[in-house]
Amino acid sequence: MSTTREEQLEEGKIIPITFDYVFCNIFNNTDNIIILENFLACYLEVPLSRIRGHVEILSRNLIIEHKKEANKQIDLLVDIEGEKVNIELQNEISSGIINRNVIFASKVHAGQLKLRKKEEKKDSYSKYARIKRTLQINLMRGKEEKRVKESYYLKNEDGKILTEKFQIDLVNMEKAKKICYTKEETKLARWCTVIMATTKEEFDKALGEDLMEKEARDLLEEKVEQYSRDKEVIEMYEEYSRAELERESVLEEAIEKAEALGMEKGMEKGEYKKQVEIAQNLLRMEFPIEQISEATSLSIEELQKLDR
């Protein structure tokens, strides 16, 4: 990483909390626990007094069963009096990302069975009965949804919920931002706007005076200001932003090539080879497999074979 040039943001700009480094250092940090407590009290719609002092930040590492997941971590995992809350921050929405996060949530839920040896000697049914809720909160940006928050459970074809102890929420932050400052505004929508804000003005407006307690608000403002002035963090953020633009450019180019070739199932050998090369490049760049399929006209099954 170069450190020779002066790094600073444009006047009035801030690094958004959606930047992974900033999100983890603010929310996944025991020194800033009051910020996390305020967010969770708002999200769970419970008094802050019920949350205060009961939030424990747990390890981000999960049991990895596939070598390609060796350096994968969840974004944030907390324990609230036995209940597990996993927060995942996503900058895009795809079925691949959703499927991955479902696996993460399942591993978190299964982890509740890791009891002490003395407890393992007890009746196996009773230890299953003692399992508490696992909630995964997906803070996502992407396609428009009808609601800011949608909760998913295990249910049958008639809509009967099998268990409420396993819940996955999808929060569309783009939708939340759109309803801010309208009659539909909620505190969750304002939190989403705070997390996505790229200017100090937008950040301050969404934060207001009533979104969280003063001590937590002052600390959040301090941390966002700190990271938005840190030259190394700014450089990481700008490199990340350039990489995102490059990814978008590569994907657009791949789609254009696929359309120019008029891809069909009976494509000629040379054309098929070109699409395979494009797909391999996109797989290396870790594009969602659904987007690669759309860009190249190769099936999900073909792409999965290439990814082995």
C-alpha positions as CSV (number, residue, x, y, z in Angstrom):
1,M,0.0,0.0,0.0
2,S,1.4,3.4,-1.0
3,T,1.8,5.9,1.7
4,T,3.7,8.6,-0.2
5,R,0.8,10.8,-1.3
6,E,-1.5,12.7,0.9
7,E,-4.9,11.0,1.2
8,Q,-8.0,12.9,2.1
9,L,-11.7,12.8,1.2
10,E,-13.5,15.7,-0.6
11,E,-14.9,18.4,1.7
12,G,-18.0,17.1,3.5
13,K,-17.5,13.4,2.5
14,I,-17.1,10.5,4.9
15,I,-16.3,6.9,4.6
16,P,-19.6,5.0,4.9
17,I,-20.1,2.4,7.6
18,T,-20.9,0.0,4.7
19,F,-17.1,-0.2,4.1
20,D,-16.2,-3.5,5.8
21,Y,-13.2,-2.2,7.7
22,V,-15.2,0.6,9.2
23,F,-18.3,-1.6,10.0
24,C,-16.2,-4.2,11.8
25,N,-14.1,-1.7,13.8
26,I,-17.2,0.1,15.0
27,F,-19.7,-2.6,15.6
28,N,-17.5,-5.7,16.2
29,N,-15.5,-3.9,18.9
30,T,-16.1,-4.2,22.7
31,D,-14.8,-0.7,23.2
32,N,-17.9,0.5,21.2
33,I,-20.4,-1.8,22.7
34,I,-22.8,1.0,23.5
35,I,-23.2,1.7,19.8
36,L,-24.1,-1.9,19.1
37,E,-26.5,-2.0,22.1
38,N,-28.3,1.0,20.8
39,F,-28.7,-0.5,17.3
40,L,-29.9,-3.8,18.7
41,A,-32.4,-2.2,21.0
42,C,-33.8,-0.3,18.0
43,Y,-33.8,-3.4,15.7
44,L,-35.3,-5.8,18.2
45,E,-37.8,-3.1,19.3
46,V,-37.0,-3.5,23.0
47,P,-36.0,-0.9,25.7
48,L,-32.3,-0.2,25.8
49,S,-32.4,-1.2,29.5
50,R,-33.2,-4.8,28.4
51,I,-30.1,-4.9,26.2
52,R,-27.6,-2.9,28.2
53,G,-25.0,-5.1,29.8
54,H,-26.3,-8.3,28.2
55,V,-24.6,-8.1,24.8
56,E,-21.5,-10.3,24.3
57,I,-19.5,-10.2,21.1
58,L,-18.5,-13.7,20.1
59,S,-15.8,-15.1,17.7
60,R,-16.4,-14.5,14.0
61,N,-14.9,-17.8,13.0
62,L,-17.2,-20.7,12.1
63,I,-16.5,-24.3,11.6
64,I,-15.2,-24.5,8.0
65,E,-15.9,-27.7,6.1
66,H,-14.8,-26.7,2.6
67,K,-11.3,-25.6,1.7
68,K,-12.6,-22.7,-0.4
69,E,-14.2,-21.3,2.8
70,A,-10.9,-21.3,4.7
71,N,-10.7,-17.6,5.2
72,K,-14.4,-16.9,5.4
73,Q,-15.8,-15.2,8.5
74,I,-19.1,-13.9,9.6
75,D,-19.3,-10.2,10.0
76,L,-20.7,-10.0,13.5
77,L,-22.0,-12.5,16.1
78,V,-23.4,-11.6,19.5
79,D,-25.0,-13.4,22.3
80,I,-27.9,-11.7,24.2
81,E,-28.8,-13.9,27.2
82,G,-28.4,-17.1,25.2
83,E,-30.0,-15.8,22.0
84,K,-27.6,-15.6,19.0
85,V,-27.7,-12.6,16.6
86,N,-25.6,-12.8,13.5
87,I,-25.4,-9.5,11.5
88,E,-24.2,-9.7,7.9
89,L,-23.4,-6.6,5.8
90,Q,-23.8,-7.1,2.1
91,N,-23.2,-4.7,-0.7
92,E,-25.3,-6.7,-3.2
93,I,-28.1,-9.2,-3.2
94,S,-28.0,-12.5,-5.1
95,S,-29.3,-16.0,-4.4
96,G,-25.7,-17.2,-4.0
97,I,-25.1,-14.7,-1.2
98,I,-28.4,-15.6,0.4
99,N,-27.6,-19.3,0.3
100,R,-24.2,-18.7,1.8
101,N,-25.7,-16.7,4.7
102,V,-28.3,-19.4,5.3
103,I,-25.4,-21.8,5.8
104,F,-23.7,-19.4,8.2
105,A,-26.9,-19.0,10.2
106,S,-27.4,-22.8,10.3
107,K,-23.8,-23.2,11.7
108,V,-24.5,-20.5,14.3
109,H,-27.7,-22.2,15.4
110,A,-26.1,-25.7,15.5
111,G,-23.3,-24.2,17.6
112,Q,-25.7,-23.9,20.5
113,L,-25.4,-27.7,21.0
114,K,-21.8,-27.3,22.1
115,L,-22.6,-27.8,25.8
116,R,-20.3,-28.6,28.7
117,K,-19.5,-32.2,29.3
118,K,-21.8,-32.4,32.4
119,E,-24.7,-31.0,30.4
120,E,-24.0,-33.5,27.6
121,K,-24.7,-36.3,30.0
122,K,-28.3,-35.1,30.6
123,D,-31.2,-36.3,28.5
124,S,-30.6,-35.3,24.8
125,Y,-34.1,-34.0,24.3
126,S,-33.8,-31.6,27.1
127,K,-30.7,-30.0,25.7
128,Y,-32.5,-29.5,22.4
129,A,-35.4,-27.9,24.2
130,R,-33.0,-25.4,25.8
131,I,-31.8,-24.1,22.5
132,K,-32.7,-20.4,22.1
133,R,-33.4,-18.3,19.0
134,T,-30.9,-17.6,16.3
135,L,-31.5,-14.5,14.4
136,Q,-29.6,-13.5,11.3
137,I,-29.9,-9.9,10.2
138,N,-28.8,-9.3,6.6
139,L,-28.2,-5.6,6.0
140,M,-28.3,-5.5,2.2
141,R,-28.1,-3.1,-0.8
142,G,-29.7,-4.0,-4.1
143,K,-33.0,-4.8,-5.7
144,E,-36.1,-3.0,-4.6
145,E,-38.4,-4.9,-2.2
146,K,-41.9,-4.2,-1.0
147,R,-40.7,-3.8,2.6
148,V,-37.6,-2.6,4.4
149,K,-37.5,-5.7,6.5
150,E,-38.7,-9.2,5.6
151,S,-38.5,-12.1,8.1
152,Y,-38.2,-15.7,7.0
153,Y,-38.9,-18.8,9.0
154,L,-39.2,-22.6,8.4
155,K,-42.8,-23.1,7.4
156,N,-45.1,-25.5,5.5
157,E,-47.1,-24.9,2.3
158,D,-50.0,-23.5,4.4
159,G,-47.7,-20.9,6.0
160,K,-47.6,-22.6,9.4
161,I,-44.3,-21.9,11.1
162,L,-42.4,-25.0,12.3
163,T,-40.2,-23.1,14.7
164,E,-39.6,-19.4,15.6
165,K,-36.2,-20.3,17.0
166,F,-34.5,-19.9,13.6
167,Q,-35.1,-16.6,11.8
168,I,-33.5,-14.8,8.9
169,D,-34.2,-11.2,8.2
170,L,-33.4,-9.4,4.9
171,V,-33.1,-5.6,5.4
172,N,-33.1,-3.6,2.2
173,M,-31.1,-0.5,3.1
174,E,-31.8,1.1,-0.3
175,K,-35.5,0.9,0.3
176,A,-35.0,2.2,3.9
177,K,-33.1,5.2,2.6
178,K,-35.9,6.1,0.2
179,I,-38.5,6.2,3.0
180,C,-36.4,8.4,5.3
181,Y,-37.9,11.9,5.8
182,T,-41.4,10.6,4.6
183,K,-44.4,9.6,6.6
184,E,-43.2,6.0,6.3
185,E,-40.0,6.7,8.1
186,T,-38.9,4.4,11.0
187,K,-35.9,4.4,13.3
188,L,-34.6,1.3,11.4
189,A,-34.8,3.3,8.2
190,R,-32.8,6.0,9.8
191,W,-30.2,3.6,11.1
192,C,-29.8,2.2,7.5
193,T,-29.4,5.7,6.2
194,V,-26.7,6.4,8.9
195,I,-24.9,3.2,7.9
196,M,-25.0,4.1,4.2
197,A,-24.3,7.8,4.4
198,T,-21.4,9.1,2.3
199,T,-21.6,12.8,3.4
200,K,-21.4,14.3,6.9
201,E,-24.6,16.2,6.2
202,E,-26.6,13.1,5.4
203,F,-25.1,11.2,8.4
204,D,-25.9,14.0,10.8
205,K,-29.5,14.4,9.5
206,A,-30.3,10.7,9.7
207,L,-28.7,10.5,13.2
208,G,-30.6,13.4,14.6
209,E,-30.9,13.8,18.4
210,D,-33.3,10.9,19.2
211,L,-32.0,7.8,17.3
212,M,-29.7,6.8,20.1
213,E,-28.5,7.9,23.5
214,K,-26.1,10.9,23.6
215,E,-23.0,9.0,24.8
216,A,-23.4,6.4,22.0
217,R,-24.2,9.0,19.4
218,D,-21.1,11.0,20.3
219,L,-18.9,7.9,20.1
220,L,-20.3,6.9,16.7
221,E,-19.7,10.4,15.3
222,E,-16.2,10.3,16.7
223,K,-15.4,7.0,15.1
224,V,-16.8,7.9,11.7
225,E,-14.8,11.1,11.8
226,Q,-11.7,9.3,12.9
227,Y,-11.8,6.7,10.0
228,S,-12.8,9.4,7.5
229,R,-9.5,11.3,8.4
230,D,-7.2,8.3,8.7
231,K,-5.0,8.3,5.6
232,E,-4.5,4.5,5.5
233,V,-8.2,3.8,5.8
234,I,-9.0,6.4,3.1
235,E,-6.5,4.6,0.8
236,M,-8.0,1.2,1.5
237,Y,-11.5,2.6,0.8
238,E,-10.4,4.2,-2.4
239,E,-8.7,1.0,-3.6
240,Y,-11.9,-0.9,-2.7
241,S,-14.0,1.7,-4.6
242,R,-11.7,1.4,-7.7
243,A,-11.9,-2.4,-7.5
244,E,-15.7,-2.2,-7.4
245,L,-15.8,0.0,-10.5
246,E,-13.4,-2.4,-12.2
247,R,-15.7,-5.4,-11.3
248,E,-18.7,-3.6,-12.7
249,S,-16.8,-2.7,-15.9
250,V,-15.6,-6.3,-16.4
251,L,-19.2,-7.6,-15.9
252,E,-20.6,-5.1,-18.4
253,E,-17.9,-6.1,-20.9
254,A,-18.7,-9.8,-20.4
255,I,-22.4,-9.2,-21.0
256,E,-21.7,-7.2,-24.1
257,K,-19.5,-10.0,-25.5
258,A,-22.1,-12.6,-24.7
259,E,-24.8,-10.5,-26.4
260,A,-22.6,-9.9,-29.5
261,L,-22.1,-13.6,-29.9
262,G,-25.8,-14.2,-29.7
263,M,-25.3,-17.1,-27.3
264,E,-27.5,-20.1,-27.8
265,K,-27.4,-23.6,-26.4
266,G,-26.0,-24.8,-29.7
267,M,-23.2,-22.3,-29.8
268,E,-20.1,-23.1,-31.9
269,K,-17.0,-24.5,-30.2
270,G,-15.0,-21.3,-30.6
271,E,-17.8,-19.2,-29.1
272,Y,-18.3,-21.6,-26.2
273,K,-14.5,-21.4,-25.4
274,K,-14.7,-17.6,-25.3
275,Q,-17.5,-17.8,-22.8
276,V,-15.7,-20.3,-20.6
277,E,-12.7,-18.0,-20.5
278,I,-14.9,-15.0,-19.5
279,A,-16.6,-17.1,-16.9
280,Q,-13.3,-18.3,-15.4
281,N,-12.1,-14.7,-15.1
282,L,-15.3,-13.7,-13.4
283,L,-15.2,-16.7,-11.0
284,R,-11.6,-15.7,-10.0
285,M,-13.0,-12.2,-9.2
286,E,-15.7,-13.9,-7.0
287,F,-18.7,-12.5,-8.9
288,P,-22.0,-14.2,-7.9
289,I,-22.5,-17.2,-10.0
290,E,-26.0,-16.1,-11.1
291,Q,-24.5,-12.9,-12.6
292,I,-21.8,-14.9,-14.4
293,S,-24.5,-17.2,-15.9
294,E,-26.4,-14.2,-17.1
295,A,-23.3,-12.6,-18.6
296,T,-22.1,-15.7,-20.4
297,S,-25.2,-17.8,-21.0
298,L,-23.5,-20.7,-19.4
299,S,-25.7,-22.7,-17.0
300,I,-25.2,-22.7,-13.2
301,E,-24.2,-26.4,-13.5
302,E,-21.5,-25.6,-16.1
303,L,-20.2,-22.8,-13.9
304,Q,-20.1,-25.0,-10.8
305,K,-17.9,-27.5,-12.7
306,L,-15.5,-24.7,-13.7
307,D,-15.3,-23.6,-10.1
308,R,-14.1,-26.9,-8.7
